[in-house]
Amino acid sequence: MAFRLLDAVLSLVGGCPTRTEKAASRSRICMGMLERTVTKYKHMFRWKRIPALAKSASAIGLTLALAAMPIEAATAQAKPKEPVKSTEQTKSEGPAAPRVLIPDSHGLAILIHNSIIALSQANLTGNYSVLRDLAAPEFQKLNSAKQLAKIFANMRARNLNLSQVVLYQPKLARPPIIDDQGFLRITGFYETQPLQTHFHLVFQPSAGIWRLFEISVVTAVGS
């Protein structure tokens, strides 16, 4: 008889719903069906053993019902984990470009000399490729070698030789500044004879160095 009751319990558990919307509802259904089964077969056992049997059967039914819970239900109720940020996301897009400061007096003199001499050699040869290549990328985009040749055609026509500036130290008309756009502006002159050489130069930071962005050179009688 005990085996008949056990078979009834197992068949009952096997017939419990396994796809209810909530696990609690499924457990209550199984418990109720188990209690009715125990009541049906209670005449096979002594009365005093019925409560214990019912209790054991209920525990078995509850355990089996919980074991039959769909994995999807448990997963859906779990709190989603916070997405782990990758190293690339926590880092910035890239290292900040180094800030280029105003050079000291020697650095300023080198910038000025190199720019004026590059222009002088371009005027003497008629080839402005080197001057263009020494300049900042934006300068190169805006000016081709042919365009530069047209811009300085008047200086070539006057046979203006700027190479004598290497014998002088540049004098600044005002302190060099870095404007709001980050360009270094230098204005000054050389005390060349018989005419002074005046210049206005603009440099753009590129890869941590100052590169020529604008150049203007004129000669005039000294005051």
Backbone torsions as a table, in degrees:
resi	resn	phi	psi	omega
1	MET	NA	-40.7	179.6
2	ALA	-59.1	-38.6	179.2
3	PHE	-65.6	-36.1	177.8
4	ARG	-62.9	-42.6	178.8
5	LEU	-64.0	-42.9	179.6
6	LEU	-62.7	-41.7	176.8
7	ASP	-61.7	-38.4	179.3
8	ALA	-65.0	-41.8	-179.9
9	VAL	-63.9	-45.9	-178.1
10	LEU	-65.0	-40.8	178.4
11	SER	-66.5	-34.5	178.8
12	LEU	-65.5	-46.1	179.0
13	VAL	-62.3	-39.3	178.5
14	GLY	-63.9	-24.6	-179.3
15	GLY	-93.7	-0.3	178.8
16	CYS	-66.3	145.8	178.2
17	PRO	-61.6	139.5	179.4
18	THR	-117.4	2.4	-178.5
19	ARG	-132.9	37.5	174.0
20	THR	-73.1	163.6	-176.2
21	GLU	-69.0	-30.8	-177.7
22	LYS	-131.3	143.7	-179.1
23	ALA	-66.6	-34.3	-178.8
24	ALA	-62.5	-42.0	178.8
25	SER	-63.0	-41.2	179.0
26	ARG	-62.9	-40.2	-180.0
27	SER	-66.2	-41.6	180.0
28	ARG	-63.8	-38.7	179.4
29	ILE	-63.6	-45.6	-179.7
30	CYS	-64.0	-40.6	179.9
31	MET	-61.6	-44.9	-179.1
32	GLY	-63.6	-41.5	-179.9
33	MET	-67.8	-35.7	177.7
34	LEU	-65.8	-43.0	179.5
35	GLU	-61.4	-39.3	179.4
36	ARG	-67.5	-35.0	178.7
37	THR	-66.7	-44.1	178.5
38	VAL	-60.8	-41.9	178.9
39	THR	-62.8	-36.0	-177.8
40	LYS	-66.5	-37.4	-175.4
41	TYR	-104.6	15.9	-176.2
42	LYS	-69.1	-20.3	179.8
43	HIS	-70.3	-12.5	-180.0
44	MET	-82.0	-11.4	-177.1
45	PHE	-127.1	165.5	174.8
46	ARG	-66.8	148.4	-174.1
47	TRP	-62.6	-37.7	-174.9
48	LYS	-69.9	-17.4	179.1
49	ARG	-90.6	-7.1	-177.2
50	ILE	-64.4	-47.6	-179.1
51	PRO	-57.9	-42.8	-179.4
52	ALA	-64.6	-41.0	179.0
53	LEU	-64.9	-41.0	179.0
54	ALA	-64.2	-38.9	-179.9
55	LYS	-65.2	-44.4	-180.0
56	SER	-64.3	-42.0	179.6
57	ALA	-64.0	-37.8	179.5
58	SER	-65.4	-42.3	-180.0
59	ALA	-63.3	-42.2	178.5
60	ILE	-61.7	-44.8	-178.1
61	GLY	-63.4	-40.3	-179.6
62	LEU	-66.0	-42.9	179.5
63	THR	-62.4	-45.1	179.7
64	LEU	-67.1	-35.4	179.2
65	ALA	-65.9	-41.0	179.2
66	LEU	-68.2	-36.5	178.9
67	ALA	-66.6	-25.8	-178.6
68	ALA	-85.8	0.6	-179.3
69	MET	-61.7	136.2	177.9
70	PRO	-64.0	142.7	178.8
71	ILE	-63.3	-31.7	-178.0
72	GLU	-60.8	-37.2	-177.0
73	ALA	-65.1	-44.0	179.3
74	ALA	-65.4	-39.4	-179.4
75	THR	-67.6	-39.2	-178.2
76	ALA	-64.8	-30.4	-178.0
77	GLN	-86.3	-13.2	-179.4
78	ALA	-71.0	145.4	179.2
79	LYS	-72.7	125.0	-179.0
80	PRO	-62.6	139.8	179.6
81	LYS	-73.4	148.9	176.3
82	GLU	-67.9	133.8	178.6
83	PRO	-62.2	135.2	179.7
84	VAL	-81.9	124.6	-179.7
85	LYS	-75.9	135.8	178.7
86	SER	-74.2	164.0	179.4
87	THR	-61.4	-35.7	-178.9
88	GLU	-65.9	-34.3	-178.4
89	GLN	-73.4	-35.1	-178.8
90	THR	-75.1	-25.3	178.6
91	LYS	-85.8	159.2	175.2
92	SER	-73.5	169.2	-177.0
93	GLU	-60.2	-27.7	179.4
94	GLY	179.3	167.5	179.1
95	PRO	-63.8	140.6	179.9
96	ALA	-63.9	141.4	179.3
97	ALA	-63.3	135.7	-179.1
98	PRO	-62.6	138.5	179.4
99	ARG	-78.1	128.2	-178.7
100	VAL	-95.5	122.3	-176.9
101	LEU	-93.0	167.9	175.1
102	ILE	-68.3	126.8	-179.2
103	PRO	-64.6	162.9	174.4
104	ASP	-74.8	-175.1	-174.8
105	SER	-60.8	-38.8	179.0
106	HIS	-68.9	-41.9	178.5
107	GLY	-64.0	-38.0	177.1
108	LEU	-64.5	-42.4	-179.9
109	ALA	-62.0	-39.3	179.3
110	ILE	-65.5	-44.9	178.6
111	LEU	-58.5	-44.8	-177.5
112	ILE	-67.4	-48.4	-179.9
113	HIS	-57.5	-50.5	-176.5
114	ASN	-59.7	-39.6	-178.2
115	SER	-68.6	-45.3	-177.6
116	ILE	-68.3	-41.3	179.9
117	ILE	-66.5	-38.7	177.3
118	ALA	-61.9	-39.2	177.5
119	LEU	-68.6	-40.4	-180.0
120	SER	-61.9	-45.9	179.9
121	GLN	-65.4	-36.9	177.3
122	ALA	-64.2	-39.4	179.3
123	ASN	-67.1	-38.2	-178.3
124	LEU	-70.3	-35.4	-176.0
125	THR	-97.1	-20.6	-175.5
126	GLY	78.0	5.8	-179.8
127	ASN	-110.4	113.8	-175.6
128	TYR	-104.1	14.3	-178.6
129	SER	-65.6	-42.3	-178.8
130	VAL	-66.0	-43.9	177.6
131	LEU	-57.9	-42.9	179.7
132	ARG	-66.4	-41.7	-177.7
133	ASP	-68.3	-28.6	178.6
134	LEU	-76.1	-17.1	-174.8
135	ALA	-82.0	173.3	-179.2
136	ALA	-68.7	157.1	179.6
137	PRO	-55.4	-39.0	179.7
138	GLU	-65.8	-37.3	176.3
139	PHE	-61.6	-42.4	180.0
140	GLN	-63.9	-36.7	178.9
141	LYS	-67.4	-35.4	-175.2
142	LEU	-85.1	-22.1	-173.3
143	ASN	-133.1	121.3	171.2
144	SER	-87.6	168.4	178.8
145	ALA	-61.8	-37.6	178.5
146	LYS	-66.8	-39.0	178.7
147	GLN	-65.2	-39.7	177.8
148	LEU	-64.2	-37.7	178.2
149	ALA	-61.6	-37.9	177.7
150	LYS	-69.9	-39.4	-178.1
151	ILE	-62.4	-39.7	-176.0
152	PHE	-103.1	20.6	179.4
153	ALA	-61.7	-36.2	-179.0
154	ASN	-64.9	-38.1	179.3
155	MET	-66.7	-38.5	178.3
156	ARG	-66.8	-39.1	-179.4
157	ALA	-63.7	-29.7	180.0
158	ARG	-87.2	-2.6	-177.6
159	ASN	54.1	41.2	-178.4
160	LEU	-75.6	119.2	-178.6
161	ASN	-102.2	114.6	-178.6
162	LEU	-97.8	0.2	-173.8
163	SER	-66.0	-21.2	-179.4
164	GLN	-67.5	-8.7	-179.7
165	VAL	-64.7	-20.5	-178.8
166	VAL	-66.3	-16.1	-179.6
167	LEU	-88.3	-0.6	-175.6
168	TYR	-129.3	160.4	173.3
169	GLN	-98.8	135.0	179.5
170	PRO	-68.8	144.3	176.2
171	LYS	-114.3	136.2	-177.0
172	LEU	-92.3	132.8	176.9
173	ALA	-75.0	-26.5	178.1
174	ARG	-155.4	160.7	179.7
175	PRO	-62.3	141.0	177.3
176	PRO	-65.9	147.9	-178.8
177	ILE	-134.8	158.0	169.1
178	ILE	-107.7	117.1	-174.5
179	ASP	-78.2	-177.3	-176.8
180	ASP	-62.5	-23.3	-179.9
181	GLN	-91.0	0.3	178.2
182	GLY	88.2	11.5	179.8
183	PHE	-90.3	141.6	175.4
184	LEU	-90.3	124.8	-177.9
185	ARG	-115.1	128.3	-178.3
186	ILE	-130.0	126.4	179.0
187	THR	-128.1	132.4	-179.5
188	GLY	-174.8	-158.8	-177.2
189	PHE	-159.4	162.1	170.4
190	TYR	-109.0	141.6	178.7
191	GLU	-86.6	52.2	178.4
192	THR	-72.7	159.5	-178.5
193	GLN	-122.2	144.2	1.5
194	PRO	-81.7	-11.3	-179.7
195	LEU	-113.9	140.6	174.4
196	GLN	-76.4	149.2	178.8
197	THR	-105.7	112.6	-179.2
198	HIS	-101.0	144.9	-177.2
199	PHE	-142.0	150.1	169.3
200	HIS	-133.7	117.7	-175.2
201	LEU	-121.8	141.5	176.6
202	VAL	-125.7	131.5	-178.7
203	PHE	-121.7	143.8	179.0
204	GLN	-113.6	136.2	177.4
205	PRO	-70.4	133.2	179.1
206	SER	-147.6	117.5	179.9
207	ALA	54.9	37.4	174.0
208	GLY	85.3	5.6	178.4
209	ILE	-131.7	161.8	177.2
210	TRP	-87.9	127.6	178.1
211	ARG	-126.7	145.0	-173.9
212	LEU	-58.5	131.4	177.4
213	PHE	-119.5	-28.5	-179.8
214	GLU	-152.2	140.0	179.3
215	ILE	-139.8	132.3	177.7
216	SER	-138.7	122.6	-177.2
217	VAL	-130.9	130.5	176.0
218	VAL	-137.3	157.0	175.2
219	THR	-113.7	144.7	-177.8
220	ALA	-156.1	159.8	177.9
221	VAL	-69.6	134.6	-178.9
222	GLY	-69.3	149.1	-178.9
223	SER	-81.1	NA	NA
